[in-house]
């Protein structure tokens, strides 16, 4: 196929074309090191064939061009699934770190480029595929091409048969389909890993809630043991009990002291009883005075003797009274001691209760903090996994787009409706 010669389209005749090509050749020639021995005009075979939908690729018949490189391998889903199933053997953090190593191909057995699933990249090669820069140049000529005989030209031998060209185009399309499929397979890993992480997160949230409820219940029960108001009321109650005990003890002492006076009273009543005869003047007047003298003397002796005995009794009773007074002081002291001891005991109970509540709160915060840190670590690792996978997805898309850019979009149905051979002029 050659450029059409028509009005309005710039073109050169054969001689002018040869002259221009020769000028361009010698313009960059180093005359001290290079010499021109011959100058020929050859035809470089190109083959245009269907690429992906609504595109064509152009293959270089002498295979000077080629697309070589690498493309992202799909994820190792069976290995990742195996890792997730072994959650009982490792912690969730260790599993995610292991998955990150697998996704980034840093684990043992992984390689950068290969043909198996253990490699991060696979090799890419499409022999004879013309690059985008030359495609853009060719694209400018396509609307102006026409079929002409090539009798005056020398075509170079092509290494491409129709069958080989079809195989290469199929290989080209297969690469692009694989790249797009790889992007989908990478995307499916997010759900695969995310489903397990959602289960872990649900369990962690349940554990966090149970932990919070358990410690809150323990703290609430501990608070019920005693508080400041209860302490005040209980001290007041115990104070009332001790006061009542003090009063009862004092009553007992009063009763005992009263017994002392009753004892003294009984002794006096006996003397008074015997003294009644001598105090009854009417009865005594009927007696002879001289006869009463011995009786008077004897009775005074009795009163004197009983008086000494009464004084001795009173001194004994007074001594016991002093003992009862000392007992009263001991009762007061014991009441004070009891109140102090109960106050200290209740204060210690409140202090122990506050200490226990503080320990519960501290333990609760430590365990909640540890679980939240664990949860955050899982979320961070999953975010890292997401970033790795999304980057892989983007790479797959970019690789597919890049390889697609090595084709030209169909613009003339008649031109791209079938496989065709063409030539471009080559001067050597």
C-alpha distance (Angstrom), angle and dihedral (degrees) to the residues before:
residue distance angle dihedral
X1 . . .
X2 3.79 . .
X3 3.79 137.9 .
X4 3.78 114.0 -81.3
X5 3.76 116.2 -115.6
X6 3.75 105.6 -133.6
X7 3.75 140.0 141.6
X8 3.77 114.7 -80.6
X9 3.82 94.1 22.5
X10 3.78 116.7 101.5
X11 3.82 113.5 -127.2
X12 3.81 139.8 157.6
X13 3.77 130.5 -134.8
X14 3.78 118.0 -122.9
X15 3.81 96.3 -94.2
X16 3.80 94.0 47.5
X17 3.80 89.4 47.1
X18 3.83 90.9 53.0
X19 3.80 91.8 46.9
X20 3.80 93.0 50.4
X21 3.79 92.4 47.4
X22 3.81 91.2 49.0
X23 3.82 91.3 49.3
X24 3.78 92.0 50.7
X25 3.80 89.6 49.1
X26 3.82 97.7 51.7
X27 3.80 93.2 39.5
X28 3.81 91.4 76.9
X29 3.81 95.0 32.0
X30 3.84 118.9 124.3
X31 3.81 98.7 -140.5
X32 3.81 92.6 -165.5
X33 3.79 92.6 59.0
X34 3.80 106.7 21.1
X35 3.80 134.3 55.4
X36 3.80 131.5 -173.9
X37 3.80 110.1 -125.6
X38 3.77 98.3 169.6
X39 3.79 140.3 -1.2
X40 3.79 120.5 -151.8
X41 3.78 138.2 172.6
X42 3.80 113.6 -137.7
X43 3.77 135.6 172.3
X44 3.81 117.1 -117.7
X45 3.82 109.1 -149.7
X46 3.80 117.6 -130.5
X47 3.77 126.8 -178.5
X48 3.79 122.2 -153.7
X49 3.81 115.4 -157.6
X50 3.79 140.4 163.4
X51 3.81 114.5 -76.0
X52 3.78 121.9 178.1
X53 3.81 119.8 -32.4
X54 3.84 112.2 -40.5
X55 3.79 93.8 -2.7
X56 3.76 137.5 96.6
X57 3.76 131.9 -155.4
X58 3.76 126.7 -148.7
X59 3.78 119.3 -137.4
X60 3.76 123.4 -155.1
X61 3.82 108.4 -125.8
X62 3.81 94.2 -150.4
X63 3.84 93.7 41.7
X64 3.80 98.4 -123.2
X65 3.79 88.3 135.6
X66 3.77 123.7 56.8
X67 3.78 139.0 158.6
X68 3.80 109.3 -125.3
X69 3.74 130.7 166.9
X70 3.79 140.5 82.2
X71 3.78 138.5 -73.0
X72 3.78 134.6 -157.2
X73 3.78 116.4 -83.7
X74 3.81 119.7 -133.8
X75 3.84 116.4 -100.1
X76 3.77 120.8 -87.5
X77 3.78 94.5 -110.5
X78 3.85 97.6 171.4
X79 3.83 90.7 53.4
X80 3.81 92.2 47.6
X81 3.80 90.3 48.0
X82 3.80 89.9 50.4
X83 3.81 90.8 51.4
X84 3.82 92.3 50.4
X85 3.81 91.6 49.9
X86 3.81 91.4 57.2
X87 3.80 96.1 64.7
X88 3.82 90.6 128.2
X89 3.79 91.7 61.7
X90 3.82 97.4 50.0
X91 3.78 137.4 23.9
X92 3.80 119.4 -98.0
X93 3.81 89.5 -109.4
X94 3.80 91.9 54.0
X95 3.81 90.4 48.1
X96 3.80 93.3 52.1
X97 3.81 91.7 46.1
X98 3.79 88.1 50.4
X99 3.84 90.0 49.7
X100 3.82 90.1 50.5
X101 3.82 89.0 53.1
X102 3.80 89.2 50.6
X103 3.81 93.8 46.5
X104 3.81 91.1 48.8
X105 3.82 92.1 41.2
X106 3.81 93.3 -122.4
X107 3.78 94.1 127.1
X108 3.77 124.7 103.4
X109 3.79 112.2 -80.9
X110 3.80 95.5 25.4
X111 3.80 120.2 122.6
X112 3.78 135.2 -170.7
X113 3.80 102.0 -124.9
X114 3.77 128.0 14.3
X115 3.76 145.1 111.5
X116 3.81 99.8 -97.8
X117 3.79 132.1 76.9
X118 3.82 90.8 -102.4
X119 3.81 90.9 71.6
X120 3.79 122.6 88.9
X121 3.81 92.8 -144.0
X122 3.77 136.4 25.6
X123 3.76 124.4 -145.3
X124 3.79 119.1 -100.1
X125 3.80 124.3 -155.8
X126 3.79 132.0 157.3
X127 3.80 109.1 174.4
X128 3.82 116.0 -137.9
X129 3.83 96.3 8.3
X130 3.81 109.1 150.5
X131 3.81 114.5 -130.0
X132 3.84 124.6 -118.7
X133 3.83 94.6 -104.7
X134 3.80 92.7 58.9
X135 3.80 90.6 39.3
X136 3.79 89.8 59.4
X137 3.79 89.6 53.3
X138 3.79 92.0 48.0
X139 3.79 90.6 45.3
X140 3.80 89.7 63.3
X141 3.84 90.5 57.5
X142 3.80 99.1 43.6
X143 3.84 97.1 84.4
X144 3.80 89.8 52.7
X145 3.83 100.4 47.1
X146 3.81 125.2 117.5
X147 3.79 135.9 175.7
X148 3.85 113.3 -99.4
X149 3.82 133.2 161.2
X150 3.84 117.4 -95.1
X151 3.82 97.2 -149.8
X152 3.84 92.6 124.3
X153 3.81 93.8 49.9
X154 3.79 135.4 72.1
X155 3.83 109.8 -131.4
X156 3.78 117.2 -151.9
X157 3.77 116.0 -122.0
X158 3.78 111.7 -96.6
X159 3.78 124.0 -139.6
X160 3.79 91.5 -158.0
X161 3.77 122.3 92.9
X162 3.78 120.3 -173.5
X163 3.80 90.1 -104.2
X164 3.82 92.4 51.8
X165 3.80 90.7 46.3
X166 3.80 90.9 51.7
X167 3.80 89.9 48.9
X168 3.81 90.8 50.0
X169 3.82 92.0 48.9
X170 3.79 89.6 49.0
X171 3.78 89.5 49.2
X172 3.82 89.4 49.7
X173 3.80 92.5 51.6
X174 3.78 91.0 44.1
X175 3.80 90.5 55.6
X176 3.79 91.5 53.0
X177 3.80 93.2 45.4
X178 3.81 89.4 48.4
X179 3.80 91.7 50.2
X180 3.81 91.7 50.5
X181 3.79 90.4 44.6
X182 3.78 89.7 49.8
X183 3.81 89.2 54.6
X184 3.81 89.3 54.2
X185 3.80 91.9 46.5
X186 3.79 90.4 50.5
X187 3.80 89.4 49.7
X188 3.82 90.7 51.8
X189 3.81 88.5 59.7
X190 3.81 90.2 67.5
X191 3.80 90.1 60.6
X192 3.80 93.4 41.5
X193 3.79 93.0 52.8
X194 3.82 93.9 33.0
X195 3.83 92.8 56.7
X196 3.81 91.2 58.1
X197 3.81 92.7 42.8
X198 3.82 90.0 51.1
X199 3.82 88.3 55.2
X200 3.80 90.3 49.0
X201 3.80 90.8 48.2
X202 3.80 91.5 49.4
X203 3.81 90.4 51.6
X204 3.80 90.8 46.3
X205 3.81 91.9 50.1
X206 3.82 89.9 49.7
X207 3.80 89.7 48.3
X208 3.81 91.2 48.5
X209 3.80 91.1 49.6
X210 3.82 93.2 46.6
X211 3.79 90.6 47.8
X212 3.80 91.9 49.8
X213 3.82 92.5 47.4
X214 3.82 93.4 45.7
X215 3.78 94.9 51.4
X216 3.81 92.5 40.4
X217 3.82 88.4 53.9
X218 3.82 91.9 48.5
X219 3.80 91.4 48.5
X220 3.81 91.8 47.7
X221 3.83 92.0 50.2
X222 3.78 91.2 47.3
X223 3.79 90.8 50.6
X224 3.80 88.8 55.0
X225 3.83 91.2 61.0
X226 3.79 92.1 75.5
X227 3.78 140.3 -35.2
X228 3.80 136.6 -176.3
X229 3.80 94.1 -83.4
X230 3.80 92.3 45.2
X231 3.81 89.4 48.1
X232 3.81 91.3 52.8
X233 3.81 93.1 47.0
X234 3.81 93.2 45.6
X235 3.81 91.9 49.5
X236 3.80 89.2 50.0
X237 3.81 90.1 49.2
X238 3.80 92.8 49.0
X239 3.79 89.8 45.5
X240 3.80 89.6 55.0
X241 3.82 90.6 48.2
X242 3.81 91.7 50.6
X243 3.79 91.8 46.1
X244 3.80 89.7 52.2
X245 3.78 90.6 47.9
X246 3.82 89.2 50.0
X247 3.79 90.8 50.7
X248 3.80 91.9 48.9
X249 3.78 92.0 48.6
X250 3.81 90.5 49.3
X251 3.81 90.0 50.2
X252 3.78 89.3 53.5
X253 3.80 89.5 51.4
X254 3.81 91.3 48.0
X255 3.78 88.5 50.7
X256 3.80 90.4 51.1
X257 3.82 91.8 48.4
X258 3.80 89.1 49.4
X259 3.80 88.1 55.8
X260 3.80 88.1 57.7
X261 3.80 91.3 57.1
X262 3.78 90.1 44.9
X263 3.78 88.9 54.8
X264 3.77 90.6 51.1
X265 3.78 89.4 45.9
X266 3.82 92.3 54.1
X267 3.79 90.6 52.0
X268 3.82 91.4 50.2
X269 3.81 91.9 45.6
X270 3.81 89.5 57.2
X271 3.82 91.2 53.0
X272 3.82 91.6 44.3
X273 3.79 90.3 49.4
X274 3.80 91.7 55.4
X275 3.80 90.9 41.3
X276 3.82 93.7 58.6
X277 3.84 93.6 83.4
X278 3.77 92.4 55.2
X279 3.80 92.6 45.0
X280 3.80 93.9 54.3
X281 3.84 100.5 91.1
X282 3.78 94.2 179.8
X283 3.77 90.6 59.1
X284 3.79 93.1 43.5
X285 3.84 92.5 51.3
X286 3.73 90.0 65.3
X287 3.80 89.8 61.0
X288 3.80 130.6 80.6
X289 3.80 111.2 -101.8
X290 3.77 96.1 -134.7
X291 3.74 90.6 50.6
X292 3.83 90.9 53.8
X293 3.86 95.9 51.8
X294 3.82 96.4 81.5
X295 3.81 90.0 45.5
X296 3.81 90.7 50.3
X297 3.80 91.4 49.6
X298 3.79 92.2 47.8
X299 3.79 92.2 48.3
X300 3.81 92.5 49.5
X301 3.78 88.0 50.6
X302 3.84 88.5 50.5
X303 3.83 91.7 48.5
X304 3.79 91.0 46.8
X305 3.79 91.9 49.3
X306 3.82 92.9 44.5
X307 3.79 89.0 46.4
X308 3.81 90.2 57.5
X309 3.78 89.0 46.9
X310 3.83 90.8 49.0
X311 3.78 92.4 50.3
X312 3.80 89.4 50.5
X313 3.83 88.7 48.8
X314 3.79 91.9 48.4
X315 3.79 91.2 50.5
X316 3.81 89.1 51.0
X317 3.78 91.2 47.1
X318 3.79 91.2 47.6
X319 3.80 89.9 52.2
X320 3.79 89.1 53.6
X321 3.81 88.9 47.1
X322 3.81 89.1 56.4
X323 3.78 89.1 50.4
X324 3.79 89.6 53.3
X325 3.81 89.5 50.0
X326 3.82 88.9 53.4
X327 3.80 89.2 48.9
X328 3.81 88.3 53.4
X329 3.80 89.8 54.5
X330 3.81 89.4 48.7
X331 3.81 89.7 51.0
X332 3.81 90.0 52.7
X333 3.79 91.0 46.9
X334 3.79 92.0 47.0
X335 3.81 90.8 48.7
X336 3.80 90.5 51.2
X337 3.82 90.7 47.4
X338 3.80 92.0 48.3
X339 3.79 91.5 50.7
X340 3.80 91.9 47.6
X341 3.80 91.9 48.0
X342 3.80 93.0 48.1
X343 3.83 90.8 46.7
X344 3.80 90.1 50.6
X345 3.79 92.1 45.0
X346 3.79 92.7 50.5
X347 3.82 90.8 43.2
X348 3.81 89.4 51.4
X349 3.79 89.0 48.0
X350 3.81 89.9 52.9
X351 3.80 91.1 45.5
X352 3.82 91.5 49.6
X353 3.79 89.1 47.5
X354 3.83 91.6 51.4
X355 3.82 90.7 46.0
X356 3.80 90.8 50.1
X357 3.80 91.6 48.5
X358 3.83 90.2 49.5
X359 3.80 90.2 50.1
X360 3.81 91.3 48.7
X361 3.80 90.8 49.1
X362 3.79 91.8 47.5
X363 3.80 92.6 47.8
X364 3.80 89.9 46.0
X365 3.81 92.5 51.3
X366 3.81 91.9 45.9
X367 3.79 93.6 50.4
X368 3.80 93.8 42.0
X369 3.80 89.9 47.4
X370 3.80 91.1 49.5
X371 3.80 92.3 49.5
X372 3.81 92.4 45.1
X373 3.80 90.4 49.2
X374 3.80 88.4 49.6
X375 3.82 89.9 48.8
X376 3.81 91.9 47.3
X377 3.81 90.7 48.8
X378 3.81 90.3 53.2
X379 3.81 90.5 48.3
X380 3.82 91.1 48.6
X381 3.80 92.0 48.9
X382 3.80 91.0 47.5
X383 3.81 89.5 50.0
X384 3.81 88.0 51.5
X385 3.82 89.2 49.9
X386 3.81 90.0 49.1
X387 3.79 91.0 50.8
X388 3.81 91.5 48.7
X389 3.80 92.3 48.3
X390 3.81 94.3 44.1
X391 3.79 89.2 50.6
X392 3.81 88.9 50.7
X393 3.83 89.9 48.9
X394 3.79 90.5 49.7
X395 3.81 90.2 47.8
X396 3.80 91.0 51.7
X397 3.79 90.9 49.7
X398 3.80 91.8 46.2
X399 3.80 90.9 48.5
X400 3.80 90.7 50.6
X401 3.81 91.4 46.0
X402 3.81 91.0 46.8
X403 3.79 92.8 51.0
X404 3.81 90.1 44.9
X405 3.82 87.8 54.5
X406 3.83 86.8 65.4
X407 3.80 86.9 73.7
X408 3.79 135.5 66.0
X409 3.78 125.9 -126.2
X410 3.76 118.2 -113.9
X411 3.80 109.1 -102.2
X412 3.80 102.1 158.7
X413 3.78 115.6 44.5
X414 3.77 91.7 -161.0
X415 3.79 92.4 52.1
X416 3.81 97.2 47.7
X417 3.79 98.8 33.3
X418 3.79 92.3 99.3
X419 3.76 143.7 16.5
X420 3.80 111.2 -82.4
X421 3.77 138.9 179.0
X422 3.77 122.7 -135.3
X423 3.79 141.0 170.5
X424 3.74 136.4 -140.8
X425 3.76 122.1 -155.6
X426 3.80 115.9 -103.5
X427 3.80 123.5 -171.0
X428 3.81 118.4 -160.3
